[in-house]
């Protein structure tokens, strides 16, 4: 249901994969930037918090890819030749 709605509004698996890779990069950047300004414990927590978004986006990307694949395949039992 949710995957179908996300697909209908234009979200594709490539977008979710890009968001996952972006969150990994953002995690590293936020960790390195905050480690220079703050104590190391807080910097680690912020980097880990942002880094935890990546598995969610990868999972969403897989769900969207499966939905996109099932949408393009012909239904089982369907014979196009009469």
N, C-alpha and C positions, 0 to 999 in steps of 0.2 A: 504494500500500500504506500508506504513512505517513499520507497525507491521509485515507484511509478509516478508519484506526484513530483518528485525532484526531477525526474526525466522530462515530465511534461512542461515544467517551467524552464527547461533548457540546460540543466546541469548534466554533464556527460562524465564518463569515467575518467577521461583525460583531465578534466578540471579537478576532480578529487585527487588524482595522482599528483598533479602539480601543487595542490594545496598541501599534500603530505610532504613532498620534497621541500616546499617553502617553509613548512613548520620545522623541519629538521635544520634548515639553514638559519631560520629565525632563532631556534633554540641555541645554536652555537654562537650567533651574534649577540644575543641577549646575555648569555653566560659570560662571554668575553668582555662585553661592555660593562656589565654590572660588577664583574670581579675586580675591575680597576677602581671602581667608585665605592663599592660597599665591602662588607666583610664576606669572606668566601662562602659561609654557610647560606647566606641569603642569595648570593649569586647562583649557587648550585641549585637551590630550590626553584628559582625563577627559570633557569635553563631546563630543569626536569619538567616543570609544569608545562612549558611550551612544547617540549619534546614529546609529551604524552598525547598530543593531538595527532601526531603522525599515524599511529596504528588505527585510529578512528577514521581518518581520511583514506588510508589504504583499504580498510574494510569497506567503506562506502564506495570506493572506486571498484572493488571487486564485485560488490552487489550490483552496481550500475552496469558493469561490463557483462555480467550474467544476464541482466535484464535486456540489454541491448542485443546480445546474441540471441536470446530467445525470441525477441521481437522480429528479427530478420529471418529466422528459420521458419520453414513451413510447418504447420501443425502435423503431428503424427497421424498417419492414417489418411492423409490428404493425397489424392491422386490427381495431379493436374491434367493428365491425359484422359479424356472421356472415353 
